[in-house]
Amino acid sequence: MPDNPKTTGLPGLHGTDHIGFTVPDLDQAVDFFVNVIGCEPFYDLGPFDAEDNWMATHLDVHPRTVMKRLKFLRCKNGSNYEIFEYDAPDQNTSQPKNSDVGGHHLAFYVDDMDAALAHLRAHNVEILGEPTVRVTGASGGQTWVYFKAPWGMQLELVCFPGGKAYEKEFEGKLWHPKFPGE
């Protein structure tokens, strides 16, 4: 008898293939992610538009939306990024805050928080406050700080070289880019 599909998750699931997000200027975003963050560029697609309702049917966007271009990047041992630049009659150009529905951020694990911050400052990147050091709770051992991409997207640096406190209580571990096989 097959497993109950309501309780077992997606059949054959291996993990996240990519994270897609939209930016106002694809060239600026690619330059930032490649030259400041350190991602590796791959291929482009686009433009793509449709004269019928394909965009509305398949992507739930305005039917006259044009996907001007997209680019795939790889970020070291983490997920791939699919970065889009769209033009749409009803496009919202405001960046969501973390507290907004749909708010989000990308977090980058680094070995040396001070060196990473110095690198960002050398590239005139806006850093939000000082690093937060967690010494108690499930995230004990972690240091993190938010920063912004040139177009306002929220990003985060995170570092926990000795692990996080939760690892002492759980048999499994959250996926980690430094130790992807664990």
N, C-alpha and C positions, 0 to 999 in steps of 0.2 A: 504494500500500500504506500503511495507517495506521501512525502512529508506534507504537513498542513501548510499551504502557501501563506497563510496569515501569520505564521509564527517563525518561519525559517529565513526570512529575508530574500534577497534577490538570488535566484539560482546562478551559480557560477561567479558570484561577486569576488573580485580580487582587490578592489580599492578604488581610489580616486585617480582617474586618468588625467584630467586637467581641470583648471579653474578658469572660467571665462568671465571677463569684465569689460566694460565699455569705457573708453577714455575720450576726451574731446579732441586730442591730436595724437594720432597713432605714431608718427615719427618722433614726437617729443617723448612719448611713453616708452617706445622701444629704446631710444637713446638713454633714458633714465635707467630702465631695468637692465640694460646691457652694460653701460659704462659706469654707473654708480653702484647698482646692486650686484652685478656680476652674472647675470643670466646669459644663456647662449641662444642667439637667434636661429630660427629655422625658416620655415616657409611662410609665404603670404598667399592669401586668396582674395578675390574680389576685383572689381566691384560686383555686387549682386543686387538686382532689383527685379521686381516682377510686375507685370501689368495686370495680373489677376489678383486674387486674394491670397496667394501663397504665403506671403509674409505674415498676414493676420492668422491664417489657419495653422501654420507650422511654428511660428515664433510668438504669437499673441502680441504683435505690434501693429501699428498703423499700416494699412495695406500699401501705402505709398512710401514706406520706409525703404531707404537705400543703405545696404551694408557697404560702405565705401571700400573698406579693406579690413582684413584681419591678419594677424601675425601670430605664429606659435613660437614660444620661447620655452627653454628648459631651465629650471632653476636648481642647479647642482643635483643633490639627492632628493629633492622635493618634487612636488607636482609640476606638470607643465602648465603654462599659461596660454590661454587663447584670448588675445587682446583685440577688441573690436573698435572701429570707428564707424558710427552710424550718422545718417542724416534722416530725420523724421519730422513730419509736420507738427507732431505733438510731443516732441522730445523735451524731457525735463533735464536741464543742464546743471542742476544743483547737486553737489555731492551729498549723499546721505550721511548723517551723523551715526555713530555707533548705536545711539538710542533710537534711531528711526527704524521702522519696519523696512527690512532690506538693507539695513546698515551692515557693514562688514569691515574687515581688515585682513591683510596678509601679514603673517608673522614669519620672520627670518631668524633661524637659530644661528648664533655666532659663538665662536670659542672665546673671544676676548671683547667684552662689552666696551671697555675704554677705547680700544683700537678701532672698533666699528663706529663708535660715536665720533672719534676724531676724523675718520674718513668721511662720514656724513657732513660734519661741520666744514671740512675742507671743500666740499661740493656745495656749500651754502644751503643745505637741506634744513628745513624747519623741524626742530626737535621739541616735543611737547613735554616740558618739565624735565625733571631729573629722573634717573632710573629708580624704579621701585624695587626694593630688595625684600623678598619674602623669606622670613625665618621660621614662621609657624604655619600650621595648616597643611592641607594636601599639597599645595604648591611650594612649601618650604624648600629653600635651596635655589629658587629661581629669581633671576633679576630680569626686569623688562622695562622698556620705554617705547612710547609711540613717537612716530615722526610722520611727515607728510610728503607725498610725491608733489612735484611742481604744480599739478592741477588740483591738489587738495585731497587726494585719496589717502586714507589713513593706513599706515603700515606700522609694524612693530619689530623691534629687536628683542630677542629672548635668549637667555643663557642660563644653563643649570648644569655646570660641569660635573658636579657630584650627584646628579640625579635630583628627583623631587621626592619629598617626604612620602607621598602616597605609595611609592614603590615598595616600601617596607610592609605595607598592609595588603597589597594586591598581588595575586599570582601573575597576572598579565601586566603588560606595560603599554602605554600609549605609543603609537608609532613615533619614531624619532629620526630626523634626517641624518644624524651622525651615525646612527646604528640601525639602518633600515631593515636588517634581517632579524632583529630581536623581536 
